[in-house]
């Protein structure tokens, strides 16, 4: 399957997951002027009413159609289900990992505890052809709609963007800006560990200067190859 033409200004966002996070992302993307496709794992008819009520204007489609029709695909499914994704369908696509590990809902995932990599690096290994970018995981779904502000607003909230593909990061940084937040380039996907639950970035609300300082502090603890 061919990838869409590269663009730093995508027009269509595909959201995989129709829960609270997925529908909040869909609403904010609609507000920003995107065409939005929302999919779950089954028949679109099963989520049509949810999408109509929770994200009016978005389209309920199959996962395959969401991937095929979107410039950027956002993963907002429970992390425990990441291995149900189709690696072939996502190959070549700009994919945003907005997932977090929550033991309360995901259950025990020993493989995560025994792996020194960030959760996004593990997802990337399962989706080797995807142009994976980590972001949107360190903001509450309700805050997407309350904390956004125009570019240049003093103290504007910032969100970090980590990924190994520089062009994919640029696409997603543009997405974050259009959603109403300062996008901060965090560098490689390994830096996404600084965005996970329990970190200073995850636990607080930060502007650009604050996130840059916290990323620099986290980078000091990583190996030179990752910095």
Protein Blocks (a to p, Z undefined) as FASTA:
>chain_A
ZZddddfbdfbdcdedjbfklmmmmmmmmmnopacddddfbdfklmmmmmmmmmghiacd
dfklmmmmpmbdcdfbdfklmmmpcfklmgoiacddfbdcdfklnopafklmmpcbdfkl
mmmmmmmmbccddehklccfklmmmmgccehiahiacdddddfblklmmmmmmmmmmnop
acddebjfklmmmmgghiaklmpccdfklmmmmmmmmmmmpcfklZZ
